[in-house]
Amino acid sequence: MAALLALALGLGAPAQAQSGWADEVIYFVMLDRFADGDPTNNTGVDTANPVAFHGGDLSGLTAALDEIDDLGATAIWVSPLVAQIPGSVASDAGPFFAHHGYWANDFSRLDARFGTEAELAALVTAAHARGIRVILDVVYNHVGYGADWTRDNPEWLRQGDDCGGDPVTACIFGLPDIRTELAAVRRALFAAHIGLAERTGLDGFRLDTVKHVSHDFWRAHAAEVRARLGPDFLLLGEVWDGDKYLARPYFEGGELDALLDFGFRDRMLKFLTGVSDAARLGRYLSNRHKVAPGRLLAPFLSNHDMPMLLAMLRGDRDRQLLAATALLTAPGLPVITWGEEVGRRGGLWPDNRQDMPWGDRPMPPGAGDPRDEPMRAAYKALIALRRDTPALRENSVAVLAASGGRLALERGPAARVFFNRGPDAWDLADLLGDGWSPAFATQPMQGSDLPAAAAAVFLRTPPA
């Protein structure tokens, strides 16, 4: 009743803290680029055009769930599924179609090229049977260019001269901006997105372009979600360049449970390329998780809006695995982007949105694209180690040593993590002593020597 009253007054209510999600590992899938399970819905597919539809759909993702389950990921974040604008937009890469899902035409139905609502429900059921949660990407800020809303509900949008100069009223990239301050608009959006979650059993939302929508809206949204979907439903927000400082108003206001941690990728890239040193990285890693109780930052190395980290590292797989070790031993809610774990090396847009590499598996659209299976095995081992070692999920992070390209972290009393950017091997004997056993290393170690461009995790040996 309190939540409903708050909604009626437009006040919102604090969201339930989602500390239970700290044990999860998210795998992000841009659906069109992952797996094509139903060729009958391939309207306008053109795999030769890097910005056209390539055919990935819900049926294909469901068929590939064992791949994600075997990796060890426990949640899947799926790109938006609502009906997209039918045409294309001119771009330097060619006719640009809404394959990514962020140019909505109609929020009330799914895009036939992605699949049906029944297929989404089937995906959720199949994922839950494997212990995997499903998070859907939703967009409350804008619709696509020339969307039906621009004709059917023009009073619900800011366009052209109506666009403002501040983040909330701006029309980002010229996209029609939704007037989320209007009660009728909120009712329509909540009915579409929250209603879909109710009907299909989704476990969370990844919320796009959060800073371009008002705090008042997000408070009302959180209250509606809690009233209809319960306290365990995750609200994971995207604020570009988000970190613990930008997270503060969203966490303290009860608007979000988690925020994507852009700072993590930035700090790791600077460390691995020599722009910053271990001392600076250590200070960051030992403090980044200090946010409101029960709230989480979601670190990542790559996403769909920037070059893959492996491309930025010029294909240096050793340093990629060093970064993966940092990702999967850090507090928070780690996110792996499709194909990252098998060496997908997407550069600048549009190459950063390549198809999932499937190697010799007959899975379009990425069938035949090479995979780095040893890298995948390392990711799998890291995820398993994180799952089996509570210390690697907890918030205790202290710097044991930091100098140049060498960083040692203590993760509570039971785990220590070492990073050696190079150029020489690092003898860890003085930092370990007796009572520690190696649990993981990105490269083979000789005794206590950690090779250059490598990382390792040691666990305290239980007493005999």
N, C-alpha and C positions, 0 to 999 in steps of 0.2 A: 504494500500500500504506500509506504514512504517513497519507494522508487517511482511509482506511478504519479504520486503527487508532485514529486520533483520534476518529472517530465512535463506535467501539465503547466507548471510554473516556468518551465524552460531553464531550470536550475541545474539539472543533472544530479548525479550522486557519485561518490567515490567508487571506483571499480575495485573488485576483489583482487588482492595481490595474487600473483601467479607463481609463487616460488616453486611449486611442483614441476613446472616446466624446466627447471634448471637441470634436470636429468636427461633432457632430450637433445637430439642432434637433428637439425632440419636439413632436408635436401630440397633445393629449389629447382623447379622444373618450369621452363617456358614451354608450355604444352605443345605448340605448333612445331617446336624444334626437337621434340623428344622421340616419340614413337608413333607411327601411323598404323593403327589397328583396324581401321575401317575405310577402305578405299572408296566406298560409295559416297562419302561426304566430302570428297576432295574437290570442291568447287573452286576453280581458279588457282589450283596448285601449280606452281612453277618453280621447281627446285634450282633452276639455272639463275633465277633472280634472287639475290640475297635479301631483298626486302619484300618478297611476296610470300604467300602462304606455302608451306612445305608439307602439310598434311598431318602433322601430329595431332592426336586426339585423345579423348578420355579412354576409349577402348584400348588404344595402344599403351597408355600409361598403366592401365589395369593389368594388361598382359605382361608388362615389364616390372611389376611390383616385386617379384622375386629378386631382381637385380638390385633394387634399393634395399630390400630386406637383408640380402646377403652382405651388402656393404656394412650394414649395422645402423643406418639412419632410422630414427624412430618417429619422424614427422616429415610430411611432404608439404611444401608450399607450392601451390599451383597458380600460375599466372591467371589473370581475369578471364572469365568464361562467358560473360554476357554478350549479346548480339552486337557485332561491330559494324561500323559504317561499311556499306557494300563496295564503294569505289576505292580509288587510290589517290595518293597525293604525290606530286612531282618531287623528286629528290635527286641528288647527285648520283645515287646508286641505282636509279631507275624508278619505275612506278612503285610507290611505297604503299603497301596494303597493311591493314591493321592486324597482322599476324600475331603481334605481341599481346593484344587484348586490352590495350589502354585507351582505345578510341571507341567508346560505347556509342551505339545507335539506339538501343532499347535495353534498359536495365531489367525489364520484366521477364525476359526469356534468355535462354542460352543461345550461343551462336551455333548454328547447325554444323558448321565446319569443325567445331570442337566436340560436338556430341549432344546428347540429350540430358535432361534432368534425371531420367531413370539411370542413365549411364554414370552420372556423377554419384548418385546414391549407391550404385553397384561398386564404384571405385571405393567409396567410403567404407562400405561393408567389407570388401576384400582387404582393404588396408587394416581395418580394425581387427580382422581375423589374424593378422600378422603382428598385432601390437603396434601398428603405425597410425599416428594421428594425421589428419588432413586439414591444412590451413589454406583458405582461398584468398587470393588477392582481390581486393575490391577498391573501386575508385569512387569517391564522393565529391571530388573537386571539379571535374569537367566531363564533357562529352566529346565525341569525335567531331572532326570538321564536317559541317553540313549535316549533322545528325538529325534524325526526325524531331528531336526535342526543339531544334531551332525553329521549326515550323509549327509543331503542335503545341508547344508550351514556351513561346518566346519570352513571356514575362518571368519565367523561371531561370533565365540566363542573363549573364552579362556578355555582350558582344560589341565589337567595334568601339565606338565612342563611349560606351558604357563601362568599358574595362578601366579599372583603377590602377593606381601607381603603387599600392602597398601589396604585400604578399597575399593577403586574403582576397582582395578584389581584382588582382591582376589576372589577365588571360594568358597563362603560361604557354609559350610557343604559339600564341594565337588561337588556342583552343577555347571554345565557348565555356565560360566559367559559371558553375551552378550557384545560384543564390541560396546557399544552404541556411541562410538566416530565416527563410520563409517557412512557416509551419507546414504548408501544403507540400513543399518540396521535401521536408524531412519525413513526412508521413509516407510519401511515395518511395523515397530511397530506403527507408527502414523496412517497408513492406517488401521491397524487392530483395535486398541483400539479407536481412535478418530472416525474412520469410524463407528464402532459399536454404539458409543454414538449418532452420527448424525442420524443413521437409526432408533434407538429405543427411542430417547427422554430422555436419561439419564440426570441427573442433576448435577453429579459430579463424581470424581474419588477419591478413597482412594489409595494412591500411596505407594506400598510396598518397603521396603529396600532402602529408599531414600538416606541414606548416602553412599551406595555402588554404586551410579551413580554420575557422575560429575555434578558440578554446571552448566557447559556449556550446558549439555544435558537438565537440568531442565529449563533453561532459554529459550532454543529453544522450548521445549515442551509447556511451558506456552504461548509463542507467537502463536504457532500453535493452541492451544486450544482456545485462545481468538479470533483468526481469523475465526475459523470454528464453535465454539460452543457458542461464545458470552461472555459477561462480568460477567454473573451470575453463570457460571459453576464453581463448587467448586473444588479446588485442595487441598486435605487433605493428608498430608504426615505422614509417620511413620519413625521416627528416634529413634532407641532404646535408652531409658533413656532420651528422648527428654524433654526439658523444655524451658523456655523463652530465656535462653542463647544459647542453641543449635539451637533454631529457628531463631536467628538473621540473619545469612547470607542468609537463604532461604526466609525470609520475606523482608529483605532490598533489595535483588536481584530480587524481584518480581517472585520468582520461585513457591511459595506456598501461599495459602490463609490461611491455618490452619495447625497446627501440633498437633499430639497426645501428650498429657501431661502425660508422665510416672511419672513425679515427684509428681503429685497429688495422685496417688495410693500409692506411696512409703511414702509420708508424712502422709497420713491418716492411713496407717497400723502402722507406728511407733507410732503415737499418741494413737491409740486405744489399742495397746499392751503395752503401758507404756514405750516404748523406748525413746520417746521424750515428751515434755510437751506442755501445751497450749500456752505458750509464743512463742515457736519456731513455732508451727503450725500457730499462728496468724500472725507472721511476714511473713511467706510464703504466706498465703492466701491473705494478704493485698498488696502483691507485684507481685504475679505470673502472673497477667494479663497485666502487663506493657510491651507491645510489640509494634511493629510498628503499626501506625494508620491503622485501618481497618482490621488488621490481628487477628486471633483467636487461642488460645490454646484450645484443646479439652480434657477436663479431663475425666477420666474413673476410675472405681474401679476394673474391671476384663477384661481380654481379652483371646484370644485363645492360647496364648503362655506362660501363667503362671497360677498357681493355682487360682481358683476363690477366691475373697476376703473372702467370707463366710467360705471357707475351712481354710484359714489362720487364721480366727477368731474362729476356732474350733466349727463352727455352732452357734455362738452367734448372734442370729437374732437381738437383741436389738442394738448391736454395728454395725451390718450391716445397720440397718435403720438410725443410727446416721451418718454413712458414706454417705448413700444415701441422707440425708438432706444436707450435705456439697456439694455433687456433684450437686444437683439440685437447689442450691441457689448460686452457684459460677458463676462468669463471664466466658464467653466462649461458647463452643459448646459441651455440655455434651453427653457422649456416654454410653448407657446401653447395656450390652452383653446378648445375648439370654439366657433366663431362670434366669438371675440374680434376676429379679423382683419377681420370684415365688420360690426363695430359692434353685435354683440349686447349689449344693455344690460339684463342681468338684475339686479334689485335684491335685496332680502332674500328668504330662502327662503320659498316654493319658486320664486320667479321667477328665481333664479339658475340654475335648471336648465331653462331654456327649450329648445325645439327649435332645431336648427340652422337658421338662415334660408337658404332656397334661392332667394328671389326668384322669377323667372319659370320656374325649372326645375321640372318636374313630379315633385318628389322629396318624398314625405311623410316625416315628419309636418309639416315646416316649409315645404312648398311655398307660395309666395305671400308669405311673411314677408320684409319688405324687407331689402336688403343695402347696405352702404356699399362699393361697388366701388373708389372711390378710396382708401379706407383699406386695402383688401386689396392694392391695387397698391403702396402704401407698404410694407406688411409684406413683400410679395414682393421688392421692391427691397432692403430691409434684409437679408433672409435671403441673397439672392444676393451682396450686398456682404460679408456675414460669410463666406460660403463662399469668395469669391475673394480675401479679405484675411486672411492668417494673423495679422497683428498684432491683429485684432479678436477672435481666439480665444485668444490667448496671455495669460499672467498678468501681463504688465508693465502696470501702471496707475499713473500719477502725476498729481497735481493741478498744472495750470499756473496756474490762476486760480480763485478762489472768493470771491464777494462777493454777499450778498443772494440774489437769484434767478438768479445767473449762475455757471455752472461750466464750466471747460475741463479736459479730461483728455487726457493724452498716453498713447497706446497703443503703446509702443515707439517706435522711431525713424521709423516709417512712417505712423502714423495719429494724428489728433487729433479728439476728439469734443467738441462744444459744446452746452450746454443753457441756454436763456434762458427762465426762467419768466415774465419780464416785470417791469414793465408796458411798458417801452420797448424799441426796437430796440437791438442791441448791435453796435458796430463791432469786428470781429475783426481788423482790419488789424495792430495791434501784436502780436497773438498768432500771426500767421501769417508775415508777411514774404514773402520770395520762396521759391519752390520748393514751394508747396502748391496743390493743385487741389481744388475741391469735388467730392465723390463722391455726396453725398446730402444732402437737406434736406427737412424736413417741410413747409416753406412756401417759396415763391419768395423768393430773396434779391436785394436790390439791391446789387450790388457786394459789399462785405465786411460788409454790415449783416445780422445775423441778427434776424428779427422776434421780437416778443414771443410767448411760448407756442410756441416752436419749438426744434428741434434740428438739428444739421448734423454731417456727417462730412467731414473733409478728409484727403486722402492726399498723401504726399510725391511730387512730380513726378519721375519718373526723369530722370537727366541726359541731355542730348541726345547 
